[in-house]
Amino acid sequence: MQDRLLAQAKHLCRWLSDGAHIYVCGDAAHMAPDVDRALIRVLETGMGLDAASAGAYLGIMQAEGRYQRDVY
């Protein structure tokens, strides 16, 4: 999944800018942290953010209910 996020970074960033929501469900030990890292890389490359700003962007999305995780 992470590889597909990175491959579609340009489209994903456009969708996020337009208010898209992201839902992640699955393995908390491996998959979820990998998705978080991939999303940060997507935001870095697609929106030109540094790592701290990309992490903050994800935090804002979580606070807005636009980034939700159901991990176990």
Residue frames as qw, qx, qy, qz and C-alpha x, y, z in Angstrom:
[[0.000, 0.885, 0.466, 0.000, 0.00, 0.00, 0.00],
 [0.329, -0.769, 0.076, 0.543, 2.78, 2.41, 0.91],
 [0.405, -0.109, 0.576, 0.702, 4.38, 2.01, -2.51],
 [0.173, 0.622, 0.655, 0.393, 1.12, 2.91, -4.23],
 [0.179, -0.913, -0.255, 0.264, 0.76, 6.04, -2.09],
 [0.370, -0.581, 0.326, 0.647, 4.23, 7.15, -3.12],
 [0.359, 0.162, 0.694, 0.602, 3.62, 6.31, -6.77],
 [0.021, 0.720, 0.578, 0.383, 0.47, 8.46, -6.77],
 [0.366, -0.395, -0.336, 0.772, 1.87, 11.31, -4.65],
 [0.004, 0.033, 0.238, 0.971, 0.89, 14.06, -7.07],
 [0.414, -0.411, -0.602, -0.545, -2.73, 12.92, -7.29],
 [0.538, -0.487, -0.629, 0.279, -2.95, 12.22, -3.57],
 [0.273, -0.252, -0.218, 0.902, -1.69, 15.71, -2.70],
 [0.197, -0.187, -0.358, -0.893, -4.25, 17.27, -5.00],
 [0.530, -0.469, -0.658, -0.256, -7.01, 15.24, -3.35],
 [0.493, -0.423, -0.511, 0.563, -5.78, 16.18, 0.12],
 [0.107, -0.071, 0.007, 0.992, -5.70, 19.84, -0.87],
 [0.382, -0.262, -0.466, -0.754, -9.30, 19.44, -2.00],
 [0.543, -0.347, 0.349, -0.680, -10.30, 18.03, 1.42],
 [0.758, 0.055, -0.624, -0.183, -10.02, 14.26, 0.91],
 [0.695, -0.531, 0.365, -0.318, -10.24, 11.89, 3.88],
 [0.476, 0.385, -0.790, 0.032, -7.89, 8.98, 4.52],
 [0.830, -0.373, 0.215, -0.355, -8.85, 5.85, 6.44],
 [0.352, 0.465, -0.808, 0.078, -6.20, 3.30, 7.39],
 [0.858, -0.293, 0.198, -0.372, -7.18, -0.09, 8.75],
 [0.871, 0.274, -0.398, 0.090, -4.87, -2.96, 9.58],
 [0.829, -0.150, -0.327, 0.428, -1.70, -3.98, 11.34],
 [0.255, -0.966, 0.010, -0.047, -0.62, -1.49, 14.01],
 [0.718, -0.516, 0.291, 0.365, 2.88, -2.90, 14.41],
 [0.531, -0.103, 0.525, 0.657, 4.10, -2.68, 10.83],
 [0.289, 0.565, 0.589, 0.501, 1.64, -1.43, 8.22],
 [0.116, -0.934, -0.336, 0.011, 0.31, 1.65, 10.04],
 [0.393, -0.737, 0.185, 0.518, 3.73, 3.18, 10.81],
 [0.464, 0.014, 0.596, 0.655, 4.83, 2.46, 7.23],
 [0.168, 0.744, 0.557, 0.329, 1.74, 4.26, 5.91],
 [0.253, -0.921, -0.126, 0.266, 2.47, 7.24, 8.20],
 [0.460, -0.471, 0.405, 0.635, 6.02, 7.44, 6.87],
 [0.374, 0.318, 0.660, 0.568, 4.79, 7.14, 3.29],
 [0.034, 0.885, 0.453, 0.105, 2.23, 9.91, 3.80],
 [0.331, -0.823, 0.092, 0.453, 4.90, 12.18, 5.23],
 [0.440, -0.187, 0.570, 0.668, 7.10, 11.49, 2.18],
 [0.257, 0.615, 0.650, 0.366, 4.11, 12.16, -0.10],
 [0.107, -0.954, -0.259, 0.110, 3.52, 15.51, 1.58],
 [0.439, -0.613, 0.302, 0.583, 7.22, 16.36, 1.41],
 [0.364, -0.019, 0.652, 0.665, 7.50, 15.62, -2.30],
 [0.139, 0.592, 0.706, 0.363, 4.03, 16.58, -3.44],
 [0.146, -0.935, -0.313, -0.081, 3.50, 19.73, -1.40],
 [0.436, 0.607, -0.269, 0.608, 7.11, 20.74, -0.79],
 [0.574, -0.762, 0.077, -0.288, 6.82, 20.45, 3.00],
 [0.175, 0.501, -0.791, 0.305, 9.66, 19.54, 5.32],
 [0.445, -0.140, -0.881, 0.080, 9.24, 16.49, 7.58],
 [0.051, -0.241, -0.619, 0.746, 8.06, 18.52, 10.58],
 [0.384, 0.212, -0.044, -0.898, 5.47, 20.42, 8.53],
 [0.535, 0.015, -0.726, -0.433, 4.28, 17.21, 6.89],
 [0.318, -0.204, -0.862, 0.338, 3.82, 15.61, 10.31],
 [0.126, 0.270, 0.382, -0.875, 1.94, 18.69, 11.50],
 [0.459, 0.114, -0.407, -0.781, -0.28, 18.52, 8.40],
 [0.493, -0.139, -0.850, -0.123, -1.19, 14.92, 9.27],
 [0.161, -0.249, -0.699, 0.651, -1.91, 16.04, 12.84],
 [0.310, 0.211, 0.048, -0.926, -4.28, 18.72, 11.56],
 [0.530, 0.014, -0.651, -0.543, -5.97, 16.16, 9.35],
 [0.372, -0.203, -0.875, 0.234, -6.44, 13.89, 12.39],
 [0.023, 0.270, 0.482, -0.834, -7.89, 16.74, 14.44],
 [0.428, 0.222, -0.183, -0.857, -10.31, 17.52, 11.60],
 [0.745, 0.120, 0.589, -0.291, -11.31, 13.85, 11.32],
 [0.641, 0.656, -0.247, -0.312, -9.82, 13.64, 7.83],
 [0.459, 0.422, -0.776, 0.095, -7.16, 11.08, 8.78],
 [0.760, -0.368, 0.295, -0.448, -8.50, 8.17, 10.76],
 [0.331, 0.372, -0.867, 0.015, -6.92, 4.89, 11.72],
 [0.880, -0.263, 0.143, -0.369, -8.41, 1.61, 12.89],
 [0.503, 0.500, -0.694, 0.123, -5.29, -0.36, 13.66],
 [0.855, -0.428, 0.137, -0.260, -4.81, -3.41, 15.85]]
